[in-house]
């Protein structure tokens, strides 16, 4: 196990990301968001895009999980890979200073197992010391990611890809723990303290929370909608 992975064991990772259509978009804003999360006790940050990672890295020496979302507004199908889809996108965030690379490791129609393996070979050959977090949607993805021998952490990040979720995919965490030996990161739809307890009880070695902490418009929307429901 890589040293950086050991540092993440038992930790809560805070995801600091903002899109162009939200007020917090921008590297300096994400630096402030990450600084706030660190002030609250977070010991690791998940961040998207090289400019944000560079800004957050200036805050100090702590684990950063980096990803590079390549978003094509003309593509909305489930075969479209957004999270670090190419070697070039991976290289950008590694060079920006992340310690762990988050990579979409799902098996899709147009990118099968061999294509994913080739991408992993390319990345690990160029950057042999980088740890890789395999963002998965299902147990099959997780098992294959481990079989490649080139990933260090399996994450449930994409568990909502093929099904509706209003709470974390606790069963997927359990299934991966049963069939895989790599550390598991639980991520996605964690809004309540009880959700955090559920994924930890299911065996998650680390947990990543984003929207419930760092996306104020979604936090506000959740309370406002509930208020409307109560008063209807």
Beta strands, then each sheet from edge to edge (+ up, - down):
strand 1: 12-16
strand 2: 44-48
strand 3: 63-67
strand 4: 100-104
strand 5: 131-135
strand 6: 153-155
strand 7: 183-187
strand 8: 206-209
sheet 1: 1+ 2+ 3+ 4+ 5+ 6+ 7+ 8+ 1+
end
